[in-house]
Amino acid sequence: MHKQSLFILRMRSFRALNHKNVEAVTQISQCSHYHQLSGNNSKHIKVKETLNRKIRPLLQLQALSVYQERTFWGIDVAFNKVDEERVKLAGADRAAAEWVLRNGGSIKWSTSSTQLSDFNLLPSTEFENYKLEEIDLTATDVISLGFEHLKNLEDVKKIKIHSCRSVSDDSLECLAYVGSTLKFLEISNCPNITDKGLDHLIQLKKLEHLVLYDLPAVPSLTQTVSRLQKSMPWCKIDTAPDSQSLKT
């Protein structure tokens, strides 16, 4: 899909959730001082001090290191930041589901046998009856900020983090929020995950199955797995795709 079309679709879906943030992001994307990345000319985005003060927290007004494929860092922040008012209104499970879907992932409710990836098919009423059981973040634009959505989730059993270019070690620390229920976890093809991040998994005392592979920032996955296995004797650890993995 053309980048411009994808940008428009993401903006439309997010507008219904957080109108104020979308207005801020739209102003930024239209501002002549907000530079779009192009080719190999730039790896950073800079926002000048002339922007409205209400917009500043969204981008933190500093150069941010990003992948060249990413066009608007501000959009990623807006699509990942926890909206506390939304959590109060719709509940933690509904807010987390919105976070996953608006970033291109999929979820499964505890009362359903199928994955849901269409934002428009989210339930419109009785939010309290829908509990997140599985989260698939394959090829999404989630960042560490978004993993705060896991807070107060009480039914999550499976999480797949695959081909997530922006997921970092700090993201994995947030998995402790679902540590009392999480049984299956896959972390694969994530270029920014290091041994430091994987050490956070030791606190997942209920985890039964862990799948790790294609982690280029981990010098020796074999040694890492051996170390983790000694610290997590309750958990089976594999280093290849598994049939129990969430569907992509």
C-alpha positions in Angstrom: 0.0 0.0 0.0 1.2 3.5 -0.8 2.6 5.2 2.2 0.3 8.2 1.8 -2.8 5.9 1.7 -1.6 4.0 4.7 -1.1 7.2 6.6 -4.7 8.4 5.7 -6.2 5.1 6.9 -4.3 5.1 10.2 -5.3 8.7 10.8 -9.0 7.9 10.2 -9.1 5.0 12.6 -7.3 6.9 15.3 -9.5 10.0 15.0 -12.4 8.2 16.7 -10.2 7.2 19.6 -8.3 10.3 20.5 -9.4 13.3 18.5 -7.1 15.8 20.4 -4.0 13.8 19.7 -4.9 13.4 16.0 -5.3 17.1 15.6 -1.9 17.7 17.1 -0.3 15.1 14.8 -2.1 16.5 11.8 -0.8 19.9 12.6 2.7 18.5 12.8 2.5 16.5 9.6 1.3 19.6 7.7 3.8 22.0 9.3 6.6 23.1 7.0 9.1 22.6 9.8 8.3 18.9 10.1 10.5 17.1 7.6 9.5 13.8 5.9 12.3 11.3 5.6 13.5 10.6 2.0 15.9 8.0 0.8 19.3 8.2 2.6 19.2 11.9 3.2 18.2 11.8 6.8 17.9 9.4 9.7 16.4 12.0 12.1 13.4 14.1 12.5 13.7 17.6 14.0 10.9 19.8 15.1 11.5 23.6 15.5 10.6 25.5 18.6 7.9 27.4 16.8 5.4 24.6 17.3 2.5 25.1 19.7 3.4 24.1 23.3 0.5 21.7 23.5 2.1 19.6 20.7 5.6 19.5 22.2 5.1 16.5 24.5 4.1 14.4 21.6 7.5 14.5 19.9 9.6 15.6 22.9 11.1 18.3 20.6 14.4 16.6 20.0 16.0 14.6 17.2 14.8 11.1 17.3 16.8 8.2 15.8 14.4 6.3 13.5 14.5 3.8 10.7 14.5 5.4 7.2 11.2 3.6 6.3 9.3 5.4 9.0 7.7 8.6 7.8 6.1 10.2 10.8 7.5 9.4 14.2 4.7 11.5 15.8 2.1 9.2 14.4 3.8 6.2 16.1 3.9 8.0 19.4 0.2 8.9 19.2 -0.8 5.4 18.2 1.1 3.9 21.2 0.6 6.4 24.0 -1.8 5.2 26.7 -4.9 7.4 26.9 -5.9 7.2 30.6 -9.3 8.7 29.9 -10.0 6.0 27.4 -8.9 3.3 29.8 -11.3 4.7 32.4 -14.1 4.8 29.9 -13.7 1.5 28.1 -11.5 -0.6 30.4 -7.9 -1.8 30.1 -8.7 -4.7 27.8 -10.6 -2.6 25.3 -7.9 0.1 25.3 -5.2 -2.5 24.8 -7.1 -4.1 21.9 -7.4 -0.7 20.2 -3.6 -0.2 20.7 -2.8 -3.6 19.0 -5.2 -3.2 16.1 -4.5 0.4 15.2 -0.8 -0.6 14.9 -1.6 -3.5 12.6 -1.7 -6.4 15.0 -4.4 -8.9 16.0 -6.0 -10.1 19.2 -8.2 -12.9 20.5 -10.8 -12.5 23.2 -11.1 -15.1 25.8 -14.7 -15.8 24.6 -13.7 -16.3 21.0 -11.9 -19.0 19.0 -10.7 -16.7 16.2 -8.2 -13.9 15.8 -9.5 -10.3 15.3 -7.5 -7.9 13.2 -10.2 -5.5 11.9 -10.5 -2.4 14.1 -14.0 -1.8 12.8 -15.2 -5.2 14.2 -14.3 -4.3 17.8 -17.4 -4.5 20.1 -19.2 -1.2 20.5 -20.9 -2.1 23.8 -20.5 -4.2 27.0 -16.7 -3.7 27.0 -16.4 -5.3 30.4 -17.4 -8.7 28.9 -14.4 -8.8 26.5 -11.1 -9.9 28.0 -7.9 -10.1 26.0 -6.4 -13.6 25.9 -3.9 -13.4 22.9 -2.0 -10.6 21.4 -0.1 -10.9 18.1 2.2 -7.9 17.3 3.7 -9.3 14.1 5.1 -6.6 11.8 3.6 -3.8 13.8 4.9 -0.3 14.6 4.6 -0.7 18.4 7.2 1.0 20.6 8.0 0.7 24.3 5.5 3.4 25.2 2.7 1.2 23.9 3.5 -1.8 26.1 2.1 0.2 29.1 -1.2 -0.9 27.7 -0.5 -4.3 29.3 -1.1 -2.9 32.7 -4.2 -4.2 34.5 -4.8 -7.0 31.9 -5.7 -10.1 33.9 -6.4 -12.8 31.2 -3.5 -12.6 28.7 -2.0 -16.0 28.0 -0.2 -15.6 24.7 1.9 -12.9 23.2 3.8 -12.9 19.9 6.4 -10.2 19.1 7.6 -11.0 15.6 9.3 -8.7 13.1 8.9 -5.6 15.3 11.6 -3.2 14.3 10.9 -0.7 17.1 10.5 -3.1 20.0 13.4 -2.6 22.5 14.6 -4.1 25.8 12.4 -1.6 27.7 9.3 -3.2 26.0 10.1 -6.6 27.5 10.2 -5.2 31.0 6.5 -4.3 30.7 5.7 -8.0 30.2 5.7 -8.2 34.0 2.3 -6.6 33.9 0.9 -9.9 32.6 3.4 -12.1 34.4 0.7 -13.8 36.5 -1.2 -15.2 33.5 1.2 -15.3 30.5 1.9 -18.9 29.4 3.3 -18.5 25.9 5.7 -15.9 24.5 7.5 -15.6 21.2 10.1 -13.0 20.5 11.6 -13.3 17.0 13.1 -11.2 14.2 13.4 -8.2 16.4 16.7 -6.3 15.7 16.8 -4.2 18.9 16.3 -6.9 21.5 19.5 -7.7 23.4 20.5 -10.0 26.3 19.6 -7.2 28.7 16.0 -7.3 27.5 15.7 -11.0 27.6 16.8 -11.0 31.2 13.5 -9.4 32.0 11.8 -12.6 31.1 13.0 -14.4 34.2 10.3 -12.6 36.2 7.6 -14.4 34.2 7.0 -17.2 36.7 3.9 -18.6 35.0 5.5 -18.8 31.5 5.4 -22.4 30.2 6.7 -21.9 26.6 9.2 -19.4 25.3 10.3 -19.2 21.6 13.3 -17.1 20.7 15.0 -16.9 17.3 16.4 -14.4 14.7 17.6 -11.9 17.3 20.7 -10.3 15.6 21.6 -8.1 18.6 22.0 -11.2 20.8 25.7 -12.4 20.3 25.1 -16.0 21.1 21.5 -17.2 21.3 22.6 -20.6 22.3 24.4 -19.3 25.4 21.6 -17.0 26.2 19.0 -19.7 26.1 21.2 -21.9 28.3 21.5 -19.1 30.9 17.8 -18.4 30.8 16.9 -22.1 31.1 18.9 -22.3 34.3 17.0 -19.3 35.7 13.6 -20.5 34.3 13.5 -24.2 34.9 9.7 -24.1 34.8 9.7 -22.9 31.2 10.4 -24.8 27.9 12.6 -22.7 25.6 12.8 -23.2 21.8 14.9 -21.5 19.2 12.8 -22.1 16.2 9.2 -21.4 15.1 6.7 -23.5 16.9 3.3 -24.9 16.0 1.9 -23.3 19.1 2.9 -19.8 17.8 0.1 -17.4 17.2 -1.0 -17.3 13.5 0.4 -14.5 11.4 
